[in-house]
Amino acid sequence: METVRIFGIPVAKMNKRETVEYLTRAVEQKKPHHVVTINPIMIMAALEHPAHMAVMKRAELVIPDGAGVVWAAGYVGNPVKERVPGIEVMGELLAVAEQRGWRVYLVGAAPEVIAAAVERMRAVHPKLQIVGYRDGYFGEAEDEAVVEDIRRAAPDLLFVGRSAATQEPWIDKYKERLSVPVMMGVGGSFDVWSGRIRRAPAIFRKLHLEWLHRLLREPSRFPRMLALPKFALKVIREKENVQKP
């Protein structure tokens, strides 16, 4: 698998189709894979927190979810094939899971949101085996119970949608014990599946402006979005060092 390093994080250069095929093989081989859907905000957070950076580097697969990551790879002369949105990879994997009889477990969002997301998934994929789900509002004291429930359910796919600060570290911490072939952080994807939030219109996605659509919809995200220009400036200033381990 070819990768491009963005400030030490190895980002896969595969397109969406190749990514889904790669993860399909991972399920067939039953080897645990932690899948990170990376964006510039996550990279900037990792640069500020060494523990988060270590998690990103340990992941078996990092895919370029954010348009800024795609731009950065091209800017340093080592481009990825295309942007690979995590929510679309998730959708493709759910379709494959229905066809192949894979077992799926979901963790994340508020109780009513995850329940609505499951209801819609079952409507779209009537034969999909969702073997368990729960909300993402639990603390470290409840981790053991959550992990054991997932282990008993023995899923082939585990999708986790929690806060950026907990999602990837949680998967990384319990990856070996969970032993799920594909464990993927999906952020706010359950909100979209539930119908609570709509994805950006196609024109925004085509122009790589989903971040702008979300900002217009949720102005409170502005402080967090400041990481985007900071990331771009850092790539421009440190072009020669971006790809170093």
N, C-alpha and C positions, 0 to 999 in steps of 0.2 A: 504494500500500500504506500503510494507516494504521499508525502506530506510537505507542507511549508511551515516553517517555524515562525510564529508571530510572538516576539518577545519571550521565546522559550517554549511556547505552547505548540505542539505539533498538530496542525490542522490538516485534515484529509483533503486531497485534491479531487476526489471522486465527485461525479454528478449525482443527482438524486436517484436515478435508476440504479447506478452502480452501488450506491449506499444501501439501498433496499436489498439488492442481491447479496451484498456482503453480510448484512445482518440476517438474512435468510439462512445463509450458510452457518452463521454463528449459532442460530437456534438448532440447526440440524446437528452441529458438532457438540452441542450442550456445554460449550465453554463460556463461562461468565464474561460478559462485556458490559462495561460502564460506558454509556454514550452521552457525551456532553454536546449540547447545541450552543456553540459559543457566539458571543456578540462583543462589540467593543466595551460595553459597560462591564461585562464579566472579566474581560482582559485587564481593564484598569483596576478593578477590585483585586484581582489576583496579584497585580504588581505591587499593590499596597499591603497585601496580606500573604506572606510566604506560605502559610498553611494552605490557603486556597490555591496558590500556584502549584504546590505539590500535588494536590488533588487533580488539577487539570492535566498535569504531566503523567500521572499514573493511569488516567483513563485509557481504555483500549481504543476508543474512537472519539475524535473531536470533529464535529462537522460545522462548516461555516454558515451559521444561521443568520448572522447579521450582515447587512450590505456593507458596513464599514470594514468587516473582516475581508470580504471579497475585494474591496477597493485596496486595502493595505497589501494583500498578496500581489495584486497586479502592480501596485506602485513600486514594490521592491523587485519586480521582474520575475516573480515566481508564482504566476497566477493559478488559482483554483479553476475548475471547469465551469462552475456556476454556484450561485447561492443555493443552499440546501435548507429550506425552512423546516425546523423541527416538527411543526404541526402537520406538515405535508408528509414527512417521513412516517410519523405516527399513523396518519390516515392510511398510507400504503401498507404498513405493517398490519393494521387491523384487518384490511381486506385479505391479505395473505393468510393471516391467522384464521379467518373464517373458512377459507378454502382448504387449509391443511389441518384444521382441528386443533390448533394451538390454544393453550390456556393463557388467559390474560388477567392480570391483577392491576388495580388502579389505586393510587394513594395521592391525596391532595385536595385542595380547595375547601370551601365550606361544606357542611353536610348536605345542604339542599342543592348546592351546585354539583357536587360529585354524583349525587343521586340522579339529577336531571341529565347529566352527561352520560351516565350509564344507560338511562332510558332511551336517549337518542341513539347511542351506539347500537343498542339492540334493535332499534327500529331500522337503522341503516344496514345492519349486518345481523339478520335474524338468527343465523346459525353460530354466531360468535360465542365462544365459551368464556364468559367473564366469571372467573372462579372466586372473585372476592374484590371488595373495594372498601375504602374508608376515607374520611376526610383527613386533611393535613394538619389539623389543629391538635397536635399532641407534643408533649415535651419529652425530654430524655428519660424521664421516669417510666414512660409508656413504651419506649423503644422496644424493649424485650418482648412485650406482648404483640406488638405489630410485626416484628421480625418472625416470631414463632407462627403467627397466623399465615404469613406469606409462605413460610417453609411448608406448612401443612397443605396449603393450596397447590404448591408445586407448579407455579406458572412458567410459561415459556417466555412471556413478555411482562415486564414490570414497568409501568409508567408512573413517574413521580412528579407531581406538580406542587411544589412548595415555594417558599421564599428563596430568593437567590442566595441568601446567606446560609440556608440549611439544606437545600435540595441536593447539591452535588456532594458536600461533605457527608451527608447522611448515607447516600448510596455508597460512597467510598468506604465509609466506616464499616458497613455491614455487607459489603459485596461478597466476600468469601463465604460468610455464613448463609446468605440468601441463596447463593449459587444459582441465580436465574440467568439463562443464556443472554438475554438482552434486558438491561436495566437502563432506562433512559429518562433524563430530566426533561420535563415538557413545560415548565413554567406555567403560564396562564392558559394552556390549551384546553383545560377542562371548562374554563369560563366560556370559551368559544363553542365547544361541543354542547354545553348546556343551553346555549342561546342567550346567555346573559350578556355576552359581548360579541359583537360582530367583527369579523376580520376586515381589514382595510379593503376598499374596493379594488378591483383588478388593476385600474390605472395607477393607484398608489404602489401596488406590489410590482408592477412592471417597471416603474421609475425608481424602485428601491426606496420608497418614501413611507413605508409602513410606520416607521418611528414617528414621522410627522403627523400621520393620521391619529396615532395613539396619543400624541401630545395634545393635539387639538381636542380630542375627546376627553382626555384626563390632564388638564393643566397642572394639577398637583404633582405630576411627574417631572416638571421642569428642572428642579434641582438635580434629579438623577440623570436627566438627559444632558447635563453639562459635561458629562464624561465623554460624550461623542466628539465635540470639537477638541477636547483635551487629547483624546486618542489620536485624532487626525494630525494635530500639531506634533505630537510625540513621534509619530511615524515619519513625518516630513523631516523633523530635526535629526532623528536618529536612524535614517534610512540604512546606513551602512551596518548598523548593529541590530536591526529588527530580527534578522534570521539567525542570530547567534543563539546557541543553546542556553 
